[in-house]
Amino acid sequence: MKICVDLVKCQLHGQCAIAAPKLFSFGEDGKLQWVEQPDESARREAEEAADVCPEQAITIED
């Protein structure tokens, strides 16, 4: 599984970090950080983060 974030679409709302804090966070510089290739056990959290993104900037690839 690979998490992809379209940084052009992303408006830094932070809903992904709320939905999946183990996978998404903000660095000290305010930029979004994420785990690009999490373990398969994190799929549910990753899909939830993608679902709640207001800009639909997150996709999950297999």
Residue pairs with C-beta under 8 A, 6 or more apart in sequence:
1 37
1 38
1 40
1 42
1 43
1 46
1 60
1 61
1 62
2 36
2 37
2 60
2 61
2 62
3 23
3 34
3 35
3 36
3 37
3 38
3 46
3 49
3 58
3 59
3 60
4 36
4 58
4 59
4 60
4 61
5 32
5 34
5 57
5 58
6 57
6 58
6 59
7 32
7 57
9 55
9 56
9 57
10 32
10 53
10 55
10 57
11 54
11 55
11 57
12 26
12 30
12 32
13 53
13 54
13 55
14 26
15 49
15 52
15 53
15 54
16 23
16 24
16 32
16 34
16 49
16 50
16 52
16 53
16 58
17 24
17 25
17 26
17 32
18 52
19 45
19 48
19 49
19 51
19 52
20 42
20 45
20 46
20 48
20 49
22 35
22 38
22 42
22 45
23 34
23 35
23 38
23 42
23 45
23 46
23 49
24 32
24 33
24 34
24 35
24 49
25 32
25 33
25 34
26 32
26 33
27 33
35 42
38 46
43 60
46 58
46 60
47 60
49 58
50 56
50 58
50 59
50 60
